[in-house]
Amino acid sequence: MEFTIKYYEKENKEKPVEDFISSLDIKIRQKIFSYIMMLKEKGWLPFPYTSHIEGKIWELRIKYSSNIYRILYFIHTDRRIVLLHGFVKKTQKTPRGDIDITIKRMNDFIGRDR
């Protein structure tokens, strides 16, 4: 049974992950969408496609050319995968600021998901 992909939406209706993906070159967008579709079909992908960050937070790991892209997400009730934050990774470790943004968005999503 497939999962549902949800893009986190701020109260002002902005969708940060959609905006991030839209800002990228068409070829990397296609690769990201193919990874998102695999995640939708399976709900879980092995390393190197995904990796656990902390708590409920996971990352979708996309390498294209010399760049490394990350989409941070969590799996919520009713088989929903919520895409929370996207960025180009420039350091070995996932920056704490990106994790904090993701946790804040996850808590906001859960709080408004009634």
Secondary structure, 3 states (H helix, E strand, C coil): CCCEEEECCCCCCCCHHHHHHHCCCHHHHHHHHHHHHHHHHHCCCCCCCEEEEECCEEEEEEEECCEEEEEEEEEECCCEEEEEEEEEECCCCCCHHHHHHHHHHHHHHHHHCC
